[in-house]
């Protein structure tokens, strides 16, 4: 229970940072998504029984916060979780640089997925 509460606190805290201090950093078009880092960490290190409730909660928090269609963050984070869990036996992620690389790949895949969903739903090309 403490793990779940700690992760939910991280979700609230990261959304608070994203919407206040990091809202225009480095530009208005590009922003940090700290929840992606947490989703990747939970996906790499925890089994599905403890990871899925946290990831779904992160998705609900992000969906309430964002202007995107409701459910996009949940689906995106679950897709990231499934992607990581399928490749985890084939990659090396214990080293610091390798983990940083895979978190970057996951972040880029998430932004690509969100861009495609926003293009299909609105007809406009947006940069998340």
PEJO-V684163 format. One record per residue. SS is DSSP state (helix for helix, strand for strand, loop for the rest). BURIAL is I if it has 9 or more other C-alpha atoms within 8 Angstrom, else O. Layout:
ss=SS burial=BURIAL
ss=SS burial=BURIAL
This chain:
ss=loop burial=O
ss=helix burial=O
ss=helix burial=O
ss=helix burial=I
ss=helix burial=O
ss=helix burial=O
ss=helix burial=I
ss=helix burial=I
ss=helix burial=O
ss=helix burial=O
ss=helix burial=I
ss=helix burial=I
ss=helix burial=O
ss=helix burial=I
ss=helix burial=I
ss=helix burial=O
ss=helix burial=I
ss=helix burial=I
ss=helix burial=O
ss=loop burial=O
ss=loop burial=O
ss=loop burial=I
ss=loop burial=I
ss=loop burial=I
ss=loop burial=I
ss=loop burial=O
ss=loop burial=O
ss=loop burial=O
ss=loop burial=O
ss=loop burial=I
ss=loop burial=I
ss=loop burial=O
ss=loop burial=O
ss=helix burial=I
ss=helix burial=I
ss=helix burial=I
ss=helix burial=I
ss=helix burial=O
ss=helix burial=I
ss=helix burial=I
ss=helix burial=O
ss=helix burial=I
ss=helix burial=I
ss=helix burial=I
ss=helix burial=O
ss=loop burial=O
ss=loop burial=O
ss=helix burial=O
ss=helix burial=O
ss=helix burial=I
ss=helix burial=I
ss=helix burial=I
ss=helix burial=I
ss=helix burial=I
ss=helix burial=I
ss=helix burial=I
ss=helix burial=I
ss=helix burial=I
ss=helix burial=I
ss=helix burial=I
ss=helix burial=I
ss=helix burial=I
ss=helix burial=I
ss=helix burial=O
ss=helix burial=O
ss=loop burial=O
ss=loop burial=O
ss=loop burial=O
ss=loop burial=O
ss=loop burial=O
ss=loop burial=I
ss=helix burial=I
ss=helix burial=I
ss=helix burial=I
ss=helix burial=I
ss=helix burial=I
ss=helix burial=I
ss=helix burial=I
ss=helix burial=O
ss=helix burial=I
ss=helix burial=I
ss=helix burial=O
ss=helix burial=O
ss=helix burial=I
ss=helix burial=I
ss=helix burial=O
ss=helix burial=O
ss=loop burial=I
ss=loop burial=O
ss=loop burial=O
ss=loop burial=O
ss=loop burial=O
ss=loop burial=O
ss=loop burial=O
ss=loop burial=O
ss=helix burial=O
ss=helix burial=O
ss=helix burial=I
ss=helix burial=I
ss=helix burial=O
ss=helix burial=O
ss=helix burial=I
ss=helix burial=I
ss=helix burial=O
ss=helix burial=O
ss=helix burial=I
ss=helix burial=I
ss=helix burial=O
ss=helix burial=O
ss=helix burial=I
ss=helix burial=I
ss=helix burial=O
ss=helix burial=I
ss=helix burial=I
ss=helix burial=I
ss=helix burial=O
ss=helix burial=I
ss=helix burial=I
ss=helix burial=I
ss=helix burial=O
ss=helix burial=O
ss=helix burial=O
ss=loop burial=O
ss=loop burial=O
ss=loop burial=O
ss=loop burial=O
ss=loop burial=O
ss=loop burial=O
